[in-house]
């Protein structure tokens, strides 16, 4: 699973011109499911998002998580995060999980975040959504659950 996590002051998702979900301060998580992702990927991502210390403390330092600040998460499924752009000009999405399995894993991610004490709102899977957000900082982090499987190279 791959996620783009953005620290926000507020965020809203509209579907068909109507507000579907919104949050105050917290994180917008755009999440994509790759073919072969499993429960361990969900758990890894949920733990990282819930405990990611990117929200400011009293001194303005990125030292608090959504759990520490009673922040919220707006979770949006986005299969395009799995795009392969290495060849040609049109992205390939063959690495993305099948929609039925991906929908289940996105639901599992929302459930896992909630179980960790995070207030979660979601978009609607496979809907054409308009997401509006006020990126705070700006702070944008990419998390890939596959990174846990590969040792990091030293520079």
LINLINWO-V630560 format. One record per pair of residues at least 12 apart in sequence whose ideal C-beta (glycine too) atoms are under 10 Angstrom apart, sorted by sequence separation. I is the first residue (numbers start at 1). J is the second residue. D is the distance in whole Angstrom. If there is no record, write none. Layout:
# LINLINWO-V630560
i=I j=J d=D
i=I j=J d=D
This chain:
# LINLINWO-V630560
i=10 j=22 d=7
i=11 j=23 d=5
i=33 j=45 d=10
i=52 j=64 d=10
i=53 j=65 d=5
i=54 j=66 d=9
i=55 j=67 d=10
i=57 j=69 d=9
i=81 j=93 d=10
i=82 j=94 d=9
i=83 j=95 d=8
i=84 j=96 d=9
i=110 j=122 d=5
i=10 j=23 d=7
i=11 j=24 d=9
i=52 j=65 d=6
i=53 j=66 d=10
i=55 j=68 d=7
i=56 j=69 d=9
i=80 j=93 d=7
i=82 j=95 d=5
i=83 j=96 d=8
i=109 j=122 d=9
i=9 j=23 d=10
i=10 j=24 d=6
i=11 j=25 d=9
i=31 j=45 d=7
i=51 j=65 d=5
i=52 j=66 d=8
i=53 j=67 d=10
i=55 j=69 d=5
i=79 j=93 d=6
i=82 j=96 d=4
i=8 j=23 d=7
i=9 j=24 d=8
i=10 j=25 d=7
i=11 j=26 d=8
i=13 j=28 d=9
i=50 j=65 d=7
i=51 j=66 d=9
i=52 j=67 d=10
i=53 j=68 d=8
i=81 j=96 d=9
i=82 j=97 d=8
i=107 j=122 d=8
i=8 j=24 d=9
i=9 j=25 d=6
i=10 j=26 d=9
i=11 j=27 d=9
i=12 j=28 d=10
i=29 j=45 d=8
i=49 j=65 d=9
i=50 j=66 d=7
i=51 j=67 d=7
i=55 j=71 d=6
i=79 j=95 d=10
i=80 j=96 d=8
i=106 j=122 d=8
i=8 j=25 d=7
i=9 j=26 d=9
i=11 j=28 d=5
i=29 j=46 d=10
i=48 j=65 d=10
i=49 j=66 d=8
i=50 j=67 d=6
i=51 j=68 d=9
i=54 j=71 d=10
i=79 j=96 d=5
i=106 j=123 d=9
i=7 j=25 d=8
i=8 j=26 d=6
i=10 j=28 d=10
i=31 j=49 d=9
i=49 j=67 d=10
i=78 j=96 d=10
i=79 j=97 d=8
i=107 j=125 d=8
i=7 j=26 d=8
i=8 j=27 d=7
i=29 j=48 d=10
i=106 j=125 d=6
i=6 j=26 d=10
i=7 j=27 d=6
i=8 j=28 d=5
i=29 j=49 d=6
i=79 j=99 d=8
i=82 j=102 d=9
i=6 j=27 d=7
i=7 j=28 d=8
i=103 j=124 d=10
i=104 j=125 d=10
i=5 j=27 d=5
i=6 j=28 d=5
i=27 j=49 d=7
i=77 j=99 d=10
i=103 j=125 d=5
i=5 j=28 d=7
i=6 j=29 d=8
i=27 j=50 d=10
i=29 j=52 d=10
i=50 j=73 d=8
i=79 j=102 d=7
i=102 j=125 d=8
i=103 j=126 d=8
i=3 j=27 d=10
i=4 j=28 d=8
i=5 j=29 d=5
i=6 j=30 d=8
i=49 j=73 d=7
i=102 j=126 d=9
i=3 j=28 d=10
i=4 j=29 d=8
i=5 j=30 d=8
i=27 j=52 d=7
i=77 j=102 d=7
i=100 j=125 d=10
i=3 j=29 d=5
i=4 j=30 d=4
i=5 j=31 d=9
i=49 j=75 d=9
i=77 j=103 d=7
i=99 j=125 d=8
i=3 j=30 d=6
i=4 j=31 d=8
i=27 j=54 d=8
i=46 j=73 d=10
i=79 j=106 d=10
i=99 j=126 d=6
i=2 j=30 d=9
i=3 j=31 d=5
i=4 j=32 d=9
i=27 j=55 d=8
i=77 j=105 d=9
i=78 j=106 d=10
i=2 j=31 d=7
i=3 j=32 d=7
i=26 j=55 d=8
i=77 j=106 d=5
i=1 j=31 d=6
i=2 j=32 d=5
i=25 j=55 d=7
i=76 j=106 d=9
i=77 j=107 d=9
i=1 j=32 d=7
i=2 j=33 d=8
i=25 j=56 d=10
i=75 j=106 d=7
i=1 j=33 d=6
i=2 j=34 d=7
i=75 j=107 d=10
i=77 j=109 d=9
i=1 j=34 d=7
i=77 j=110 d=10
i=75 j=109 d=7
i=2 j=37 d=9
i=75 j=110 d=5
i=1 j=37 d=5
i=73 j=109 d=10
i=1 j=38 d=9
i=29 j=66 d=10
i=73 j=110 d=8
i=27 j=65 d=9
i=75 j=113 d=7
i=1 j=40 d=10
i=2 j=41 d=9
i=26 j=65 d=10
i=27 j=66 d=6
i=1 j=41 d=4
i=5 j=45 d=10
i=26 j=66 d=5
i=73 j=113 d=6
i=1 j=42 d=7
i=25 j=66 d=9
i=73 j=114 d=9
i=3 j=45 d=6
i=1 j=44 d=8
i=2 j=45 d=9
i=5 j=48 d=8
i=23 j=66 d=10
i=26 j=69 d=8
i=75 j=118 d=9
i=1 j=45 d=5
i=5 j=49 d=6
i=25 j=69 d=7
i=26 j=70 d=9
i=27 j=71 d=7
i=28 j=72 d=10
i=29 j=73 d=6
i=30 j=74 d=9
i=31 j=75 d=6
i=33 j=77 d=8
i=1 j=46 d=10
i=3 j=48 d=8
i=7 j=52 d=9
i=25 j=70 d=9
i=26 j=71 d=3
i=27 j=72 d=8
i=28 j=73 d=8
i=29 j=74 d=7
i=30 j=75 d=8
i=31 j=76 d=7
i=32 j=77 d=8
i=33 j=78 d=10
i=34 j=79 d=9
i=37 j=82 d=9
i=73 j=118 d=5
i=74 j=119 d=10
i=75 j=120 d=6
i=76 j=121 d=10
i=77 j=122 d=8
i=78 j=123 d=9
i=3 j=49 d=7
i=24 j=70 d=9
i=25 j=71 d=5
i=26 j=72 d=4
i=27 j=73 d=5
i=28 j=74 d=5
i=29 j=75 d=5
i=30 j=76 d=5
i=31 j=77 d=6
i=32 j=78 d=5
i=33 j=79 d=7
i=67 j=113 d=10
i=72 j=118 d=8
i=73 j=119 d=7
i=74 j=120 d=8
i=75 j=121 d=7
i=76 j=122 d=7
i=77 j=123 d=6
i=79 j=125 d=10
i=5 j=52 d=7
i=7 j=54 d=5
i=24 j=71 d=8
i=25 j=72 d=7
i=26 j=73 d=6
i=27 j=74 d=7
i=28 j=75 d=8
i=29 j=76 d=7
i=30 j=77 d=8
i=31 j=78 d=7
i=32 j=79 d=5
i=34 j=81 d=9
i=35 j=82 d=8
i=66 j=113 d=9
i=70 j=117 d=9
i=71 j=118 d=8
i=72 j=119 d=5
i=73 j=120 d=5
i=74 j=121 d=5
i=75 j=122 d=5
i=76 j=123 d=4
i=77 j=124 d=8
i=79 j=126 d=9
i=6 j=54 d=9
i=7 j=55 d=6
i=23 j=71 d=8
i=24 j=72 d=6
i=26 j=74 d=7
i=27 j=75 d=9
i=28 j=76 d=7
i=29 j=77 d=10
i=30 j=78 d=4
i=31 j=79 d=9
i=32 j=80 d=7
i=33 j=81 d=9
i=34 j=82 d=5
i=70 j=118 d=10
i=71 j=119 d=8
i=72 j=120 d=7
i=73 j=121 d=7
i=74 j=122 d=7
i=75 j=123 d=7
i=76 j=124 d=9
i=77 j=125 d=5
i=5 j=54 d=7
i=7 j=56 d=9
i=23 j=72 d=4
i=29 j=78 d=9
i=32 j=81 d=3
i=33 j=82 d=7
i=67 j=116 d=7
i=70 j=119 d=8
i=72 j=121 d=7
i=73 j=122 d=9
i=74 j=123 d=8
i=76 j=125 d=10
i=77 j=126 d=8
i=22 j=72 d=9
i=23 j=73 d=7
i=30 j=80 d=9
i=31 j=81 d=7
i=32 j=82 d=4
i=66 j=116 d=9
i=67 j=117 d=6
i=77 j=127 d=9
i=21 j=72 d=10
i=23 j=74 d=5
i=30 j=81 d=6
i=32 j=83 d=8
i=65 j=116 d=10
i=66 j=117 d=9
i=67 j=118 d=6
i=76 j=127 d=10
i=78 j=129 d=9
i=22 j=74 d=7
i=23 j=75 d=10
i=66 j=118 d=6
i=67 j=119 d=10
i=77 j=129 d=9
i=21 j=74 d=6
i=65 j=118 d=9
i=66 j=119 d=8
i=76 j=129 d=7
i=78 j=131 d=9
i=21 j=75 d=9
i=66 j=120 d=10
i=7 j=62 d=8
i=21 j=76 d=9
i=76 j=131 d=6
i=74 j=131 d=8
i=7 j=66 d=9
i=35 j=94 d=8
i=36 j=95 d=9
i=37 j=96 d=10
i=74 j=133 d=8
i=35 j=95 d=6
i=37 j=97 d=6
i=45 j=105 d=9
i=49 j=109 d=8
i=11 j=72 d=9
i=13 j=74 d=7
i=32 j=93 d=9
i=34 j=95 d=5
i=35 j=96 d=7
i=36 j=97 d=8
i=81 j=142 d=9
i=10 j=72 d=9
i=11 j=73 d=10
i=12 j=74 d=8
i=13 j=75 d=10
i=33 j=95 d=10
i=34 j=96 d=7
i=35 j=97 d=5
i=42 j=104 d=10
i=46 j=108 d=9
i=50 j=112 d=8
i=8 j=71 d=9
i=11 j=74 d=5
i=13 j=76 d=6
i=32 j=95 d=9
i=33 j=96 d=7
i=34 j=97 d=6
i=35 j=98 d=8
i=38 j=101 d=10
i=42 j=105 d=6
i=45 j=108 d=10
i=46 j=109 d=6
i=49 j=112 d=9
i=50 j=113 d=6
i=81 j=144 d=9
i=7 j=71 d=9
i=8 j=72 d=9
i=10 j=74 d=9
i=32 j=96 d=7
i=33 j=97 d=4
i=37 j=101 d=8
i=41 j=105 d=7
i=42 j=106 d=9
i=45 j=109 d=6
i=46 j=110 d=9
i=49 j=113 d=6
i=50 j=114 d=10
i=8 j=73 d=10
i=11 j=76 d=9
i=32 j=97 d=9
i=33 j=98 d=9
i=36 j=101 d=10
i=37 j=102 d=8
i=42 j=107 d=10
i=43 j=108 d=9
i=46 j=111 d=9
i=47 j=112 d=8
i=50 j=115 d=9
i=51 j=116 d=8
i=8 j=74 d=8
i=33 j=99 d=9
i=35 j=101 d=9
i=39 j=105 d=8
i=42 j=108 d=5
i=43 j=109 d=9
i=46 j=112 d=4
i=47 j=113 d=9
i=50 j=116 d=4
i=35 j=102 d=9
i=38 j=105 d=8
i=41 j=108 d=10
i=42 j=109 d=5
i=45 j=112 d=8
i=46 j=113 d=5
i=49 j=116 d=9
i=50 j=117 d=7
i=51 j=118 d=10
i=5 j=73 d=9
i=6 j=74 d=9
i=33 j=101 d=7
i=34 j=102 d=9
i=37 j=105 d=6
i=41 j=109 d=9
i=42 j=110 d=10
i=44 j=112 d=10
i=45 j=113 d=9
i=46 j=114 d=9
i=50 j=118 d=5
i=33 j=102 d=4
i=39 j=108 d=7
i=42 j=111 d=9
i=43 j=112 d=6
i=46 j=115 d=8
i=47 j=116 d=7
i=49 j=118 d=7
i=32 j=102 d=8
i=33 j=103 d=9
i=38 j=108 d=10
i=42 j=112 d=6
i=46 j=116 d=6
i=50 j=120 d=10
i=31 j=102 d=9
i=33 j=104 d=9
i=34 j=105 d=10
i=42 j=113 d=10
i=49 j=120 d=10
i=3 j=75 d=9
i=4 j=76 d=9
i=33 j=105 d=5
i=46 j=118 d=8
i=3 j=76 d=10
i=33 j=106 d=7
i=39 j=112 d=9
i=43 j=116 d=10
i=4 j=78 d=8
i=31 j=105 d=9
i=32 j=106 d=9
i=46 j=120 d=10
i=3 j=78 d=9
i=31 j=106 d=6
i=33 j=108 d=10
i=62 j=137 d=8
i=2 j=78 d=9
i=33 j=109 d=9
i=4 j=81 d=7
i=62 j=139 d=7
i=3 j=81 d=7
i=31 j=109 d=6
i=2 j=81 d=5
i=31 j=110 d=9
i=62 j=141 d=10
i=1 j=81 d=9
i=2 j=82 d=6
i=29 j=109 d=8
i=56 j=136 d=8
i=1 j=82 d=9
i=2 j=83 d=10
i=29 j=110 d=10
i=55 j=136 d=8
i=56 j=137 d=9
i=54 j=136 d=9
i=55 j=137 d=10
i=54 j=137 d=8
i=56 j=139 d=9
i=29 j=113 d=8
i=55 j=139 d=9
i=54 j=139 d=5
i=27 j=113 d=10
i=54 j=140 d=9
i=52 j=139 d=10
i=54 j=141 d=6
i=29 j=118 d=10
i=52 j=141 d=7
i=27 j=118 d=9
i=29 j=120 d=9
i=31 j=122 d=10
i=52 j=143 d=8
i=26 j=118 d=8
i=49 j=141 d=9
i=2 j=95 d=10
i=26 j=119 d=8
i=27 j=120 d=10
i=28 j=121 d=10
i=29 j=122 d=10
i=30 j=123 d=9
i=48 j=141 d=9
i=26 j=120 d=10
i=49 j=143 d=7
i=24 j=119 d=10
i=26 j=121 d=9
i=28 j=123 d=10
i=48 j=143 d=5
i=1 j=97 d=9
i=23 j=119 d=8
i=48 j=144 d=10
i=23 j=120 d=9
i=48 j=145 d=8
i=23 j=121 d=5
i=45 j=143 d=6
i=21 j=120 d=9
i=22 j=121 d=7
i=44 j=143 d=8
i=45 j=144 d=9
i=46 j=145 d=10
i=48 j=147 d=10
i=21 j=121 d=4
i=44 j=144 d=9
i=45 j=145 d=5
i=48 j=148 d=9
i=1 j=102 d=9
i=20 j=121 d=9
i=21 j=122 d=6
i=30 j=131 d=8
i=44 j=145 d=5
i=20 j=122 d=9
i=21 j=123 d=7
i=43 j=145 d=9
i=44 j=146 d=9
i=20 j=123 d=7
i=21 j=124 d=9
i=28 j=131 d=7
i=41 j=144 d=9
i=42 j=145 d=8
i=44 j=147 d=9
i=45 j=148 d=10
i=1 j=105 d=7
i=20 j=124 d=6
i=28 j=132 d=10
i=41 j=145 d=4
i=44 j=148 d=6
i=1 j=106 d=9
i=28 j=133 d=5
i=40 j=145 d=8
i=41 j=146 d=8
i=44 j=149 d=10
i=3 j=109 d=9
i=27 j=133 d=10
i=28 j=134 d=10
i=20 j=127 d=8
i=28 j=135 d=8
i=38 j=145 d=9
i=41 j=148 d=9
i=1 j=109 d=7
i=13 j=121 d=8
i=15 j=123 d=7
i=16 j=124 d=10
i=21 j=129 d=9
i=37 j=145 d=7
i=40 j=148 d=8
i=41 j=149 d=10
i=12 j=121 d=9
i=13 j=122 d=8
i=14 j=123 d=10
i=15 j=124 d=6
i=20 j=129 d=7
i=25 j=134 d=9
i=27 j=136 d=10
i=37 j=146 d=9
i=40 j=149 d=9
i=11 j=121 d=9
i=13 j=123 d=5
i=20 j=130 d=9
i=21 j=131 d=10
i=22 j=132 d=9
i=23 j=133 d=9
i=26 j=136 d=9
i=30 j=140 d=10
i=34 j=144 d=9
i=36 j=146 d=9
i=13 j=124 d=8
i=16 j=127 d=8
i=19 j=130 d=10
i=20 j=131 d=10
i=22 j=133 d=10
i=25 j=136 d=7
i=34 j=145 d=9
i=15 j=127 d=5
i=16 j=128 d=8
i=27 j=139 d=9
i=28 j=140 d=9
i=29 j=141 d=10
i=30 j=142 d=10
i=31 j=143 d=9
i=32 j=144 d=10
i=33 j=145 d=10
i=34 j=146 d=7
i=14 j=127 d=10
i=15 j=128 d=7
i=16 j=129 d=9
i=17 j=130 d=8
i=19 j=132 d=10
i=13 j=127 d=9
i=14 j=128 d=10
i=15 j=129 d=6
i=16 j=130 d=9
i=27 j=141 d=9
i=29 j=143 d=9
i=31 j=145 d=10
i=14 j=129 d=7
i=15 j=130 d=8
i=13 j=129 d=5
i=14 j=130 d=4
i=13 j=130 d=7
i=14 j=131 d=8
i=12 j=130 d=8
i=13 j=131 d=5
i=14 j=132 d=7
i=12 j=131 d=7
i=13 j=132 d=8
i=11 j=131 d=7
i=12 j=132 d=5
i=13 j=133 d=9
i=11 j=132 d=7
i=12 j=133 d=8
i=10 j=132 d=9
i=11 j=133 d=4
i=12 j=134 d=10
i=10 j=133 d=7
i=11 j=134 d=7
i=8 j=132 d=10
i=9 j=133 d=8
i=10 j=134 d=5
i=11 j=135 d=9
i=6 j=131 d=10
i=8 j=133 d=5
i=9 j=134 d=4
i=7 j=133 d=10
i=8 j=134 d=6
i=9 j=135 d=8
i=10 j=136 d=9
i=6 j=133 d=6
i=7 j=134 d=10
i=8 j=135 d=6
i=9 j=136 d=5
i=6 j=134 d=10
i=7 j=135 d=7
i=8 j=136 d=6
i=9 j=137 d=10
i=6 j=135 d=5
i=7 j=136 d=5
i=8 j=137 d=9
i=6 j=136 d=8
i=7 j=137 d=5
i=8 j=138 d=9
i=6 j=137 d=9
i=7 j=138 d=8
i=8 j=139 d=9
i=6 j=138 d=7
i=7 j=139 d=4
i=6 j=139 d=7
i=7 j=140 d=8
i=5 j=139 d=8
i=6 j=140 d=5
i=7 j=141 d=8
i=5 j=140 d=7
i=6 j=141 d=8
i=4 j=140 d=7
i=5 j=141 d=5
i=4 j=141 d=8
i=5 j=142 d=8
i=3 j=141 d=8
i=4 j=142 d=6
i=5 j=143 d=6
i=3 j=142 d=7
i=4 j=143 d=8
i=2 j=142 d=7
i=3 j=143 d=5
i=2 j=143 d=7
i=3 j=144 d=8
i=1 j=143 d=8
i=2 j=144 d=5
i=3 j=145 d=8
i=1 j=144 d=7
i=2 j=145 d=7
i=1 j=145 d=5
i=2 j=146 d=8
i=1 j=146 d=8
i=2 j=147 d=9
